[in-house]
Amino acid sequence: MPITTTPKIWMNGELVDWDKAQVHVLTHTLHYGTGVFEGIRAYETDRGPAVFRLTDHIQRLFNSARIVGMEIPYTVEELVQATKDTVKSTGLPSCYVRPLAYYGYGEMGLNTLPCRTDVAIACWPWGAYLGDDALGKGVRMKISSWTRHDHNTMPPAAKTVGNYVNSSLAKVEALKAGYDEAIMLAPSGLVAECTGENIFCVRNGTILTPPLSAGALEGITQSSVSRIARDLGHELRVDNIARSDLYIADEIFVCGTAAEVHSVRSVDDREIPCPGPITRAVAETYGRAVRGKEARYLDWCELAV
């Protein structure tokens, strides 16, 4: 999706004009991919723009940095406030938010120890990642020929810039083959996640979602959806899912900050009932929760003030 510009981007402690938020061509992360980032959304609420689970997202940014050995020169609280300031500067009622910590200009070579860490936060309008009609229409999935990272190759628990080459290859492969999205398997052959979403499979009334050990990112939207599903009275288990489980599922849905909650209508051309009643109920509740319309989840909505 093309980016619509907004007035300012936060860079290393100050808001700068969008067109001046630039880096040098020899920026270390551009060459070697060692950076960490987050995808966050701010939603329009009755109380003003609210960033959904902002502190949790920023904490995950720091967790990713710790996994790859990167020192972020700010505190969680400082980046939470910087995000709110950036959202506020856009004047938008809702937007997508991209914090990024990366190794900047000044050092080259694989040794990151001498590198300085730069941080940027940008916001822009962005619709539903898989399409605005993806809940009702459902998305067509294929199992990717690309395998999700092994834990001792590229740590999938870190939301790392370089890790997403793997996801991009799988995404483009799926699109070129005529599908909407790809499902990635772990080296063990078990389901890990999609290229940018966690996946849920409903069998006999029970909702299953893959464990982190299968290579799934610890999703913040995933944890929100899991709580919502349980609050709605559904049994939900974190458990291994085989490829064949997907083919005979009663329902499948995916979730992520960019994608939100969407139903799956087929996997490898095996049709799945879509949208199922559990999927629809979870998606509708999630949609209200992020907009501050569900009292029990109001603490998830952090006002951009």
Buried (B, 14 or more C-beta within 10 A) or exposed (E): EEEEEBBBBBBBEEBBEEEEBEBEEEBBBBEBBBBBBBBBBBBBBEEBBBBBBBBBBBBBBBBBBEBBEBEBEBEEEBBBBBBBBBBBBBEBEBBBBBBBBBBBBEBEEEEBEEBBBBBBBBBBBBEBBBEEEBBEBBBBBBBBEBBBBEBEEBBBBBBBBBBBEBBEBBBEBBEEEEBBBBBBBBBBEBBBBBBBBBBBBBBEEBBBBBBBBBBBBBBBBBBBBBBBBEEEEBEBEBBBBEBEBBBEBBBBBBBBBBBBBBBBBBBEEEEBBBBBEBBBBBBEBBBEBBBBBBEEBEEBBBBBE
